Amino acid sequence: MCDADLLFRPDLLAKYGANGPRYTSYPTALQFRDDFDTADYRRAAADPGASDTDLSLYFHVPFCDTVCFYCGCNKVITKNRSRAKPYLAQMIREVELQAALFDTKRPVSQLHWGGGTPTFLSLDEMSELMGATREHFALQPDDAGEYSIEIDPREATAQTIAHLRSLGFNRLSLGVQDFDPVVQKAVNRIQPLELTVDVMNAARANGFESVSVDLIYGLPHQNVQTFRRTLETMLLLAPDRISVFGYAHMPHLFKMQRQMDEAAMPTPAERMALLRLVVEQLTEAGYVYIGMDHFALPTDELARAQAQRTLHRNFQGYSTRADCDLIGFGASAIGKVGDVYAQNAKDLIGYGAAIDAGRLATAKGVRLTADDRLRRDIITELMCNLELRYDEFEAAYGVRFPATFATELDRLREFERDGLVARSADRLEVLPAGRMLVRNIAMVFDRYLGAQRPERFSRTI
């Protein structure tokens, strides 16, 4: 556990703050190619070398009843619940198509429903989708699988939570963002505290293993005084994990963000004060700073995995399950199979047309080169386990690390002088002051970054 004063160095955060990837993959989605097609994906799925790994399944449910102005997710805003029915049928058909490509005896050790709002589906629809998944894939017993779902407390009752537990979900993630009613109104997400409390109580009553909560700093009308109350309230609720994201204002990419009053947003200095508050409050309360936006109780599996150097990162963020092949279902879903990333068509029409025609909906992707794989593993180790042990990469890839990455290590000299990293003959270590800037450190090893437009990425701080 790190002291807040060691983690939070405002001079260094200001110096190194920049736009950069979140590295849920490397190469990032900006490198996915339009000429990648289902044939490329099928070849990866047929690779016999992949059969020893577990499977991870991701389902994207894009529907939301109302729009949150800050949101940058791939979503469909509608109050028409019947729109879910044809989409559900298409996802179930996709389950069948994907299952035909894999040895379905491979254990599914991880499953996640994201969105949008997965609880937009009715209870019967949830049962239908999970039933089809179990029919075609080898889901694990409750104590062996990590099965999570994103919850909007405005869309879920105690009955919903009990039903999800009965389907096999054992981890819950819920959005809150801020408890302050002025902020909630400004971002079009009215969510009384009671709704959040009811969902968390129901999750615990039904034996969910982990409850994770999302907050956002940098929203209109936020200030240290009001956000302190939000954090204090959240600490009383004591979720296993708390993610506190810095709001990324990118109205050129997400038009709904234009609905918010930019004049009411915190200044850069106020954002920095909000971030310091987050770090102080959560670390003093005993949460472990995992990295980037994530905090976890020491007993949570994320904290344990980081301590054991087994933490991983994928398209859903930090994960305890490394070396899984990830299959994505639904519009815009991304999968990782062997040495390829593949993404489905982003729009419902394109996605549905492919599935209805009996085809996979793969729209773009990329096959990793040997250099991509090496750099991916370097970036993953930095982002997750905060250390590079050169001998591990030399044994796995047959390289002499200091010689192969002499340019990158030289670029890290300034980071070293500023106390962000420590270098020795056999390793590179991210120091406490560098943990909040780990994206910047990882960016040094990204060979694609110079050719990409910075405005496509969020700020690292």
DRENTORRO-575457 format. One record per residue (C-alpha): residue number from 0; x, y, z. Coordinates in nm, 4 decimals. Each point is the difference from the previous one (the first is absolute). Last residue first. Layout:
% DRENTORRO-575457
nudren:px:py:pz
NUM:X:Y:Z;
...
END
This chain:
% DRENTORRO-575457
nudren:px:py:pz
460:-0.4220:1.2540:-1.5941;
459:0.0864:-0.2189:-0.3018;
458:-0.2241:0.2221:-0.2077;
457:-0.2332:-0.1872:-0.2360;
456:0.1023:-0.1213:-0.3433;
455:-0.1101:0.0819:-0.3546;
454:0.1182:0.3579:0.0567;
453:0.3589:-0.1290:-0.0062;
452:-0.0159:-0.0841:-0.3731;
451:0.1948:-0.3189:-0.0643;
450:0.3295:-0.0363:-0.1915;
449:0.2210:0.0583:0.3045;
448:-0.1872:-0.2586:0.2043;
447:0.0607:-0.3018:-0.2185;
446:0.3274:-0.1167:0.1590;
445:-0.1462:-0.0075:0.3503;
444:0.2854:-0.0670:0.2475;
443:0.0201:0.3607:0.1311;
442:-0.3789:-0.0028:0.0314;
441:0.0309:-0.2430:0.2911;
440:0.1637:0.2686:0.2125;
439:-0.2687:0.2513:-0.0893;
438:-0.2720:-0.2519:0.0849;
437:0.1767:-0.0691:0.3314;
436:-0.0397:0.3628:0.1012;
435:-0.2015:-0.0629:0.3166;
434:0.2440:-0.2751:0.0888;
433:0.3046:0.2127:-0.0641;
432:0.0168:0.1672:0.3417;
431:-0.0186:-0.3456:0.1605;
430:0.2984:-0.1296:-0.2041;
429:-0.0425:-0.1981:-0.3231;
428:0.2859:-0.2499:-0.0153;
427:0.2254:-0.0841:-0.2936;
426:0.2152:-0.3100:0.0281;
425:0.3303:-0.1829:-0.0462;
424:0.2740:0.2598:-0.0085;
423:-0.1955:0.2459:0.2096;
422:-0.2593:0.2634:-0.0726;
421:-0.2332:0.1777:0.2412;
420:-0.3114:0.1762:-0.1250;
419:-0.2004:0.3127:0.0798;
418:0.2677:0.1709:0.2104;
417:0.0403:0.3063:-0.2193;
416:0.3500:-0.1030:-0.1053;
415:-0.1360:-0.3421:-0.0975;
414:-0.2762:0.1462:-0.2145;
413:0.2685:0.2154:-0.1625;
412:0.2063:-0.3109:-0.0727;
411:-0.3017:-0.1815:-0.1441;
410:0.0798:0.1085:-0.3548;
409:0.3301:-0.1893:0.0309;
408:-0.1898:-0.3143:0.0919;
407:-0.2109:0.0400:-0.3123;
406:0.3014:0.0453:-0.2263;
405:0.1887:-0.2930:0.1546;
404:-0.2996:-0.2290:-0.0407;
403:0.1624:-0.2830:-0.1905;
402:0.3352:0.0483:0.1744;
401:-0.1349:0.0144:0.3547;
400:-0.2372:-0.2930:-0.0705;
399:0.2335:-0.2464:-0.1689;
398:-0.2631:-0.1873:-0.1979;
397:-0.0991:-0.3671:-0.0196;
396:-0.3702:0.0689:0.0502;
395:-0.1048:-0.1943:0.3108;
394:0.3398:-0.0349:0.1663;
393:0.1036:0.3588:-0.0759;
392:-0.3382:0.1265:0.1108;
391:0.0263:-0.1731:0.3377;
390:0.3656:0.1010:0.0342;
389:-0.0895:0.3684:-0.0311;
388:-0.2217:0.0131:0.3061;
387:-0.2368:0.2852:-0.0751;
386:-0.1983:0.1420:0.2912;
385:-0.3250:0.1718:0.0843;
384:-0.2064:-0.3209:0.0061;
383:-0.3018:0.1072:-0.1991;
382:0.0831:0.2947:-0.2230;
381:0.3725:-0.0749:-0.0215;
380:-0.0472:-0.3721:-0.0563;
379:-0.2705:0.0646:-0.2593;
378:0.2192:0.2506:-0.1843;
377:0.2873:-0.2481:-0.0204;
376:-0.2321:-0.2829:-0.1057;
375:-0.1508:0.2120:-0.2765;
374:0.3486:0.1068:-0.1091;
373:0.1065:-0.3611:-0.0503;
372:-0.3237:-0.0965:-0.1725;
371:0.0126:0.3012:-0.2306;
370:0.3626:-0.0751:-0.0927;
369:-0.0938:-0.3569:-0.0940;
368:-0.2787:0.1428:-0.2162;
367:-0.3570:0.0164:0.1165;
366:-0.2848:-0.0695:-0.2395;
365:-0.2449:0.2893:-0.0135;
364:-0.3728:0.0558:-0.0003;
363:-0.2955:0.1348:-0.1894;
362:-0.3635:-0.0710:-0.0825;
361:-0.0600:-0.3477:0.1443;
360:-0.3762:-0.0636:0.0042;
359:0.0232:-0.3778:-0.0347;
358:-0.2210:-0.1302:-0.2761;
357:-0.3372:-0.1750:-0.0042;
356:-0.1728:0.2697:-0.2045;
355:-0.1893:0.1141:0.3095;
354:0.3373:0.0363:0.1761;
353:0.1441:0.2226:-0.2721;
352:-0.3108:0.2169:-0.0323;
351:-0.0292:0.0358:0.3779;
350:0.3504:0.1392:0.0437;
349:-0.0334:0.2440:-0.2870;
348:-0.3400:0.1207:0.1185;
347:0.0948:0.0104:0.3688;
346:0.3025:0.2198:-0.0625;
345:0.3522:-0.0792:0.1218;
344:0.0775:-0.2929:-0.2283;
343:0.1860:-0.2599:0.2035;
342:0.3630:0.0418:0.1054;
341:0.2850:-0.2474:-0.0341;
340:0.3370:-0.0108:0.1772;
339:0.2399:-0.2640:-0.1225;
338:0.2932:-0.1955:0.1387;
337:-0.1981:-0.2754:0.1680;
336:-0.3563:0.1188:0.0226;
335:-0.0672:0.3438:0.1406;
334:-0.3565:0.1258:-0.0337;
333:-0.1605:0.3407:-0.0372;
332:-0.3726:0.0723:0.0218;
331:-0.1229:0.2855:-0.2239;
330:-0.3486:-0.1565:-0.0402;
329:-0.0420:-0.3268:0.1870;
328:0.2220:-0.2844:0.1152;
327:0.3733:0.0181:0.0714;
326:0.2088:-0.3138:0.0503;
325:0.3087:0.0383:0.2200;
324:0.2721:-0.2653:-0.0057;
323:0.1302:-0.0171:0.3528;
322:0.3685:0.0393:0.0879;
321:-0.0569:0.2064:0.3131;
320:-0.3010:-0.0059:0.2294;
319:0.0298:0.2367:0.2966;
318:-0.1260:0.2909:-0.2054;
317:0.0565:0.3735:-0.0303;
316:-0.1993:0.1717:-0.2753;
315:-0.2905:-0.1457:-0.1979;
314:0.2013:-0.0064:-0.3236;
313:0.2815:-0.1888:0.1705;
312:0.2552:0.0454:0.2774;
311:0.1706:-0.2572:0.2187;
310:0.1034:-0.0375:0.3636;
309:0.2132:-0.3053:0.0749;
308:0.2890:0.1757:0.1761;
307:-0.0926:-0.1582:0.3390;
306:-0.0606:0.3392:0.1647;
305:-0.1901:0.1067:-0.3097;
304:-0.2178:-0.3103:0.0172;
303:-0.0767:0.0586:0.3697;
302:-0.1051:0.3583:-0.0665;
301:-0.2245:-0.1081:-0.2850;
300:-0.1365:-0.2926:0.2051;
299:-0.1337:0.2324:0.2695;
298:0.1320:-0.0458:0.3536;
297:0.2203:0.3105:-0.0181;
296:-0.3086:0.2038:-0.0942;
295:0.0182:0.1308:-0.3533;
294:0.0754:0.3257:-0.1795;
293:-0.0032:0.0522:-0.3762;
292:0.0351:0.3126:-0.2110;
291:0.3526:-0.0475:-0.1407;
290:0.1551:-0.2592:0.2271;
289:-0.0794:-0.2425:0.2792;
288:-0.0113:0.2584:0.2792;
287:-0.0759:-0.2125:0.3039;
286:-0.2962:0.1138:0.2093;
285:0.0593:0.0457:0.3725;
284:-0.2218:0.2996:0.0759;
283:0.3073:0.2244:-0.0067;
282:0.0667:-0.1256:-0.3532;
281:-0.3536:0.0848:-0.1085;
280:-0.0236:0.3469:0.1482;
279:0.3488:0.1159:-0.0939;
278:-0.0074:-0.1262:-0.3588;
277:-0.3477:0.1336:-0.0668;
276:0.0751:0.3384:0.1580;
275:0.3146:0.0310:-0.2097;
274:-0.2074:-0.0682:-0.3098;
273:-0.2518:0.2663:0.0958;
272:0.2791:0.2521:0.0606;
271:0.1469:-0.0794:-0.3417;
270:-0.3409:0.0488:-0.1591;
269:-0.0273:0.3348:0.1796;
268:0.3364:0.1106:-0.1391;
267:-0.1006:-0.1071:-0.3516;
266:-0.3243:0.1968:0.0414;
265:-0.3105:-0.1879:0.1059;
264:-0.2903:-0.0042:-0.2463;
263:-0.2763:0.2569:0.0356;
262:0.1158:0.2073:-0.2968;
261:-0.0138:-0.3135:-0.2149;
260:-0.3751:-0.0236:0.0557;
259:-0.1010:-0.3505:-0.1034;
258:-0.2079:-0.0783:-0.3077;
257:0.3138:0.0006:-0.2164;
256:0.0933:-0.3328:0.1609;
255:-0.2845:-0.1501:-0.2015;
254:0.2090:0.0446:-0.3164;
253:0.2685:-0.2510:0.0941;
252:0.3068:0.0199:-0.2276;
251:0.0458:0.3754:-0.0405;
250:-0.1585:0.0343:0.3445;
249:0.3055:-0.1653:0.1597;
248:-0.0112:0.0908:0.3690;
247:0.1676:-0.2928:0.1743;
246:-0.1267:-0.0181:0.3594;
245:0.2717:-0.1339:0.2290;
244:-0.1143:-0.3408:0.1130;
243:-0.0313:-0.1089:0.3608;
242:-0.0303:-0.3784:0.0159;
241:-0.0872:-0.1371:0.3421;
240:0.0357:-0.3660:0.0878;
239:-0.1266:-0.2150:0.2875;
238:-0.2778:0.2481:0.0729;
237:-0.0002:0.1566:0.3485;
236:-0.3452:0.1670:0.0241;
235:0.1437:0.2374:0.2619;
234:0.2880:0.0666:-0.2382;
233:-0.2504:0.1026:-0.2658;
232:-0.1580:0.2571:0.2290;
231:0.3396:0.1472:0.0812;
230:0.0889:0.0089:-0.3689;
229:-0.3223:0.1790:-0.0957;
228:0.0395:0.2447:0.2884;
227:0.3566:0.0755:-0.1108;
226:-0.1402:0.0581:-0.3470;
225:-0.2149:0.2836:0.1350;
224:0.2813:0.1800:0.1792;
223:0.2681:-0.0605:-0.2616;
222:-0.2090:0.1348:-0.2855;
221:-0.2227:-0.1479:-0.2672;
220:-0.2333:0.2372:-0.1830;
219:0.0586:-0.1640:-0.3428;
218:0.1913:-0.3304:0.0050;
217:0.3757:-0.0276:0.0608;
216:-0.0110:-0.3030:0.2285;
215:-0.1862:-0.3192:-0.0866;
214:-0.1092:-0.2859:0.2268;
213:-0.0427:-0.3683:-0.0815;
212:-0.0853:-0.2641:0.2620;
211:0.1121:-0.3620:0.0305;
210:-0.1703:-0.2707:0.2043;
209:0.1787:-0.3326:0.0394;
208:-0.0972:-0.3502:0.1072;
207:-0.3737:0.0402:-0.0505;
206:-0.1733:-0.1958:0.2740;
205:-0.3652:0.0917:-0.0432;
204:-0.0171:0.2229:0.3075;
203:0.3176:0.1749:-0.1104;
202:-0.1391:0.0809:-0.3416;
201:-0.3346:0.1039:0.1486;
200:0.1731:0.2427:0.2364;
199:0.1962:0.1473:-0.2890;
198:-0.3125:0.0382:-0.2132;
197:-0.2017:0.1600:0.2815;
196:0.2815:0.2401:0.0897;
195:0.0299:0.1176:-0.3604;
194:-0.3722:0.0614:-0.0288;
193:-0.0105:0.1772:0.3363;
192:0.2683:0.2472:-0.1074;
191:-0.2325:0.1503:-0.2578;
190:0.1075:-0.0391:-0.3636;
189:-0.0808:0.2834:-0.2393;
188:0.2421:-0.0386:-0.2902;
187:-0.0401:0.2879:-0.2434;
186:0.3592:0.1286:0.0380;
185:-0.0995:0.3372:0.1475;
184:-0.2828:-0.1550:0.2015;
183:0.2357:-0.2472:0.1645;
182:0.2479:0.2764:0.0770;
181:-0.2666:0.2019:0.1796;
180:-0.1287:-0.3126:0.1775;
179:0.3443:-0.0864:0.1485;
178:0.0416:-0.3781:0.0225;
177:0.2627:-0.0107:-0.2756;
176:0.1044:-0.2507:-0.2708;
175:-0.2308:-0.2810:0.1247;
174:0.0473:-0.2870:-0.2425;
173:-0.0191:-0.3564:0.1185;
172:0.2247:-0.3025:-0.0390;
171:-0.1095:-0.3377:0.1348;
170:0.1800:-0.3287:0.0414;
169:-0.1491:-0.3475:0.0522;
168:-0.2237:-0.0407:-0.3036;
167:-0.1229:-0.3577:-0.0217;
166:-0.3571:0.0352:-0.1238;
165:-0.1316:-0.0194:0.3585;
164:0.2187:0.2971:0.0891;
163:-0.1536:0.1992:-0.2835;
162:-0.3477:-0.0866:0.1257;
161:0.0814:0.1147:0.3526;
160:0.1313:0.3299:-0.1369;
159:-0.3086:0.0559:-0.2129;
158:-0.2308:-0.0778:0.2934;
157:0.1874:0.2526:0.2144;
156:-0.0790:0.2518:-0.2731;
155:0.2025:0.1101:-0.3007;
154:-0.0351:0.2678:-0.2678;
153:0.0724:0.3131:0.2049;
152:0.2834:-0.1896:0.1662;
151:0.1672:-0.0318:-0.3426;
150:0.1859:-0.3289:0.0179;
149:0.3044:-0.1333:-0.1868;
148:0.0296:-0.3789:0.0145;
147:0.2643:-0.2421:0.1211;
146:0.0764:-0.3700:-0.0154;
145:0.3400:-0.1041:0.1376;
144:-0.0092:-0.3790:-0.0092;
143:0.1371:-0.2617:0.2390;
142:-0.2095:0.0312:0.3173;
141:-0.3297:0.0271:-0.1881;
140:0.0626:-0.3018:-0.2177;
139:0.1471:0.0597:-0.3463;
138:-0.1719:0.0833:-0.3265;
137:0.0755:-0.2519:-0.2727;
136:-0.1458:0.1655:-0.3121;
135:-0.2901:-0.0755:-0.2360;
134:-0.2924:-0.0771:0.2296;
133:0.1332:0.2203:0.2784;
132:0.0020:0.3004:-0.2319;
131:-0.3501:-0.0777:-0.1263;
130:-0.1265:-0.0115:0.3582;
129:0.1767:0.3266:0.0819;
128:-0.1747:0.1709:-0.2895;
127:-0.3420:-0.1453:0.0785;
126:0.0262:0.0726:0.3719;
125:0.0863:0.3636:-0.0695;
124:-0.2945:0.0203:-0.2376;
123:-0.2315:-0.1407:0.2668;
122:0.1228:0.2545:0.2539;
121:-0.0579:0.2803:-0.2499;
120:0.2946:0.1579:-0.1768;
119:0.0839:0.3636:0.0775;
118:0.1997:-0.1614:0.2822;
117:0.2918:-0.0240:-0.2430;
116:0.0164:0.3808:-0.0187;
115:0.2114:0.1405:-0.2740;
114:0.1949:-0.2132:0.0256;
113:0.1713:-0.2828:0.1775;
112:-0.0606:-0.3664:0.0776;
111:0.3142:-0.1822:0.1136;
110:0.1128:-0.3612:0.0096;
109:0.3239:-0.1500:0.1303;
108:0.1164:-0.3572:0.0635;
107:-0.1700:-0.1513:-0.3017;
106:0.1538:-0.3462:-0.0048;
105:0.1069:-0.1433:-0.3359;
104:-0.2469:-0.2787:-0.0775;
103:-0.1400:0.2312:-0.2655;
102:0.2924:-0.0721:-0.2291;
101:-0.0489:0.3082:-0.2099;
100:-0.1305:0.1080:-0.3406;
99:-0.3532:-0.1436:0.0261;
98:-0.0426:0.1852:0.3299;
97:0.0347:0.3285:-0.1848;
96:-0.2918:-0.0665:-0.2329;
95:-0.2246:-0.1294:0.2809;
94:0.0773:0.2964:0.2251;
93:-0.0613:0.2247:-0.3000;
92:-0.3502:-0.1456:-0.0322;
91:-0.0566:0.0837:0.3662;
90:0.1266:0.3519:-0.0645;
89:-0.2377:0.0321:-0.2956;
88:-0.2996:-0.1161:0.2025;
87:0.0859:0.2521:0.2704;
86:0.0196:0.2767:-0.2609;
85:-0.3431:-0.0962:-0.1304;
84:-0.1484:0.0200:0.3528;
83:0.1855:0.3053:0.1338;
82:-0.1981:0.2432:-0.2100;
81:-0.3145:-0.1077:0.1882;
80:0.1142:0.2076:0.2966;
79:-0.0832:0.3239:-0.1819;
78:0.1375:0.2678:0.2323;
77:0.2951:0.0527:-0.2313;
76:0.3596:0.1229:0.0032;
75:0.2338:-0.2286:-0.1926;
74:0.3565:-0.0276:0.1296;
73:0.3674:-0.0268:-0.0910;
72:0.1527:0.1567:0.3089;
71:0.1203:0.3614:0.0264;
70:-0.2300:0.1089:0.2819;
69:0.0178:0.3501:0.1481;
68:-0.3580:0.0951:-0.0929;
67:-0.1582:-0.3042:0.1610;
66:-0.2704:-0.1061:-0.2434;
65:-0.3252:-0.1585:0.1081;
64:-0.1506:-0.3491:-0.0325;
63:0.3278:-0.1496:-0.1153;
62:0.0571:-0.2749:-0.2569;
61:0.3453:-0.1186:-0.1112;
60:0.0125:-0.3521:0.1467;
59:0.3565:-0.1180:-0.0711;
58:0.0793:-0.3571:0.1020;
57:0.3572:-0.0984:0.0921;
56:0.1146:-0.3604:0.0367;
55:0.3363:-0.1170:0.1382;
54:0.1340:-0.3395:-0.1007;
53:0.2676:-0.2067:0.1694;
52:0.3277:-0.0794:-0.1722;
51:0.1365:-0.3368:-0.1118;
50:-0.1838:0.0068:-0.3332;
49:0.1851:0.3036:-0.1290;
48:0.2857:-0.1897:-0.1627;
47:-0.2452:-0.1877:-0.2196;
46:-0.0610:0.3182:-0.2035;
45:-0.3571:-0.0319:-0.1297;
44:-0.1171:0.3172:0.1755;
43:0.2814:0.1977:-0.1608;
42:-0.0859:-0.1316:-0.3464;
41:-0.3655:0.0833:0.0577;
40:0.0859:0.3592:0.0905;
39:0.2028:0.0555:-0.3142;
38:-0.2812:-0.1503:-0.2095;
37:-0.2518:0.2217:0.1813;
36:0.1687:0.3133:-0.1262;
35:0.2952:0.2344:0.0497;
34:-0.0063:0.2450:-0.2906;
33:-0.1388:0.2748:0.2248;
32:0.3123:-0.0096:0.2156;
31:0.0196:0.0467:0.3769;
30:0.2840:0.2372:0.0910;
29:-0.2300:0.2539:0.1671;
28:-0.1265:-0.2853:0.2184;
27:0.3284:0.0081:0.1940;
26:0.2980:-0.2205:-0.0834;
25:0.0070:-0.0892:0.2803;
24:-0.3251:-0.0446:0.1856;
23:-0.1797:0.1460:0.3012;
22:0.2882:0.2394:-0.0345;
21:-0.1641:0.3172:0.1347;
20:0.1526:0.1905:-0.2898;
19:0.1499:0.3496:0.0313;
18:-0.0618:0.3705:0.0220;
17:0.2431:0.1815:0.2250;
16:0.0732:0.0791:0.3653;
15:0.3736:-0.0393:0.0579;
14:0.0849:0.3369:0.1512;
13:-0.3312:0.0566:0.1776;
12:0.0067:-0.3448:0.1593;
11:0.3654:0.0561:0.0905;
10:-0.0666:0.3255:0.1829;
9:-0.3177:-0.1390:0.1563;
8:0.1815:-0.2975:0.1587;
7:-0.2706:-0.2333:0.1277;
6:0.1150:-0.3557:0.0563;
5:0.2633:0.0647:0.2664;
4:-0.2146:0.2541:0.1831;
3:-0.2963:-0.2383:-0.0155;
2:0.1943:-0.2714:0.1842;
1:0.0320:-0.3237:-0.1941;
0:-0.1358:-0.3411:0.0966;
END
